[in-house]
Amino acid sequence: MSRTLDFDRWNLECEFNNTDHRTDLNGVDRLIVRRGQPFSISLYLRSGSFQPGVSSLDCIAETGPQPSEQYGTRASFGLSAHIDTSRWSAAVASPPGDTVALSICCAPDAPIGRYTLTLGRSARIEFILLFNPCCHEDLVEVYMDNEQNLAEYVLSQDGLIFRGNYKHPIPTPWNFGQFESGILDICLRILDMNPKCLRNPGKDHSGRRNPIYVSRVLSAMVNCNDDKGVLLGKWTDGYEGGVSPMFWRGSLEILRNWDTQACEPVRYGQCWVFAAVACSVSRALGIPCRVVTNYLSAHDTNSNLVIERYVNENGELIQSREMIWNYHCWVESWMTRPDLKPDFNGWQASDPTPQEKSEGVYCCGPIPVRAIKEGELTFKYDAPFVFAEVNADVLTFMRKQDGSTSKVTTTTLVGQKISTKSVGSDAREDITHLYKYPEGSDEEREAFTKANHQNKLLQQQQNQGLHIAIKVSPDMRKGCDFDVFAVVTNNTQSEKKCRLVFGSCAVSYTGVLGGNCGFKDLLNVELAPGGERRVPLRLNYSKYGDLVTEDNLVRLAALLIDYSSREAIMAVRNIVLENPEIKVRILGEPKENRKLAAELTLQNPLPETLDNCCFSIEGANLTGGRVISERLGSTVGPGEDAKVKIYFTPNHSGLRKLVVDFDSNKLCHVKGYRNVIIGK
């Protein structure tokens, strides 16, 4: 006859369990465990002792507001002789006595979230259950077998996001901060506020067993277009009522603002901010995740895999909804795809930036990166849109004053230098080969055939007669005057007379044009057979300084019109103006709980005075989960140094990134960072 264990107190052994489950960076004051991996708690018996085969204990685990065994949100189980990691199970791991070491394992396919565990009639304990990328049970969909990858894509709280342009990728530091105080609770609240949960909480909590479902929910909830999501996007017309997306240095402030403002959207985000917040939430929940940048990213609104661009007779772009973004960021999450045929496990792309609707909601993905490479456009979710982002063809037409249009020859290729931070280093890893086969290869043609990408398949060899290219100076720093060049080559056997229009204008990273930064219209360019002409265009700070946006981008366009054939050839190139470097010097011995100073210096590169200068720092486990700012009491003249000391106290050992921002009236949101190794 069995006898129920009778105990009056218990110890959740949070420090041991959280460390064992790699959740200790969340804190050790409560139990946070991962599915498919046992954890241990101590039970102190009121009377009697544990007797194998005689003592019993009924256990009930429940999650969500309407727990049910049918939905998998309620599980009943008793004591077994041994732990079974393939299902909910419990076993006693101690010899007979008045203290019982109870080992419990959550099913490897259990929904993630907050749980109540009832043990007999004596105890109700609470814990949080997360996905487990360290567990190789067949049912666990997010398993990573490489320790370095785990450290980078789940446990790392900081990283780099690549911006700039494809000729000059610029790493921007970001504090993901997924283990900082309160962030996990906010991530669970994001899941609870999603419309699917509000409509049918039981079904939604059941869906949380599946990382495909969770990452699709996050793709919708990081933007606020259909729901009480985290961020409101804004790309034009100033940032009244909020802050510029360039203001943010990390995800913490954004997530906390959303949480404390009753789930009102935080203003404002753009693509790298949406992606970075989605990455923070994914890592917090246990899904391996990374931010990816696609340079020259196409926004195809009608799914024909073609971006049609129109220019006027001066080569100036006529704006339309279909655009090529200078870069676009999304996230990749690591998981299996049991809903698809084999070979499509691994990295899955999803995009939280609200661009087009999917199933009636502003979300995108997850879609296997391999499906994009193979041209499998029927696979879930949103394959055609992502395929177009990296593969769309670009057709350019000139719209003339009389209303007629003619084709312009260009060589714009979308989907260049697809980039992410390397594992274990700050180097850029080029992952274009994961999305595309080499240009012109048989495999590429096969993928295009499968995707019915007729334009690319029919593409003819470019005209080899006249050629135009844009060359730039090596030193294009903000504040300097410099030359850019249109280089025209005549590869024919006859003399050519041409018109050359060479213009420049400010441009946002999404392709929205600003004011003219410099312009030349040469009506009589003569080229001998085999001849070359190099035409300079001077860009002066006095002209471009007040026109460029915080993206520091200038669009150069050179349009060549052959008078004899009326053929038009065009070259377009975006250049990025380099901000000055922030020098970061750490003063003091970097140790846990020891006060340090960061000495920050920036030299003003502009020919004008900087006012309202402010340095800010933040870093996971470095600045106590907050931003620390220091304003300068004086202006900074041309060539002078802005310099401050900011004090901070690290609270955890290891390699950390101190993220630095400098802001002023004329030089806005310059980013920098310093890697710091904190000793114990």
Secondary structure, DSSP 8 states (H G I E B T S, - for coil): --EE--EEEEE--HHHHHHHTT-GGG-SSS-EEETTS-EEEEEEESSS---TTTEE--EEEEESSS--TTTTSEEEE-EESS--TTSSEEEE-S-SSSEEEEEEE--TT---EEEEEEETTTEEEEEEEE--TT---TT-TT----HHHHIIIII--EEEEEEEETTEEEEEEEE--TTSTTHHHHHHHHHHTSHHHHH-HHHHHHHTT-HHHHHHHHHHHSB-SSSS-SEEE--SS--TTS--GGG-SBSHHHHHHHHHTTT--EEEE-HHHHHHHHHHHHHHHT--EEEEEEEEEEE-SSSSSEEEEEE-TT--EE--SSEEEEEEEEEEEEE--TTS-TT--EEEEE--S--S-BTTBS----EEHHHHHHT-TTSTTTHHHHHHHHH-EEEEEEE-TTS-EEEEE----SSEEEEEE-TTSSSEEE-HHHH---TT-HHHHHHHHHTT-HHHHH------SEEEEEEE-S--BTT--EEEEEEEEE-SSS-EEEEEEEEEEEE-TT--EEEEEEEEEEEEEEE-TT-EEEEEEEE-HHHHTTT--TT-EEEEEEEEEETTT--EEEEEEEEE-B----EEEEES--BTT--EEEEEEEE--SSS-B-S-EEEEE-TTTSTTS-EEEE-SS-B-TT-EEEEEEEE---S-EEEEEEEEEE-SSS--EEEEEEEEEB-
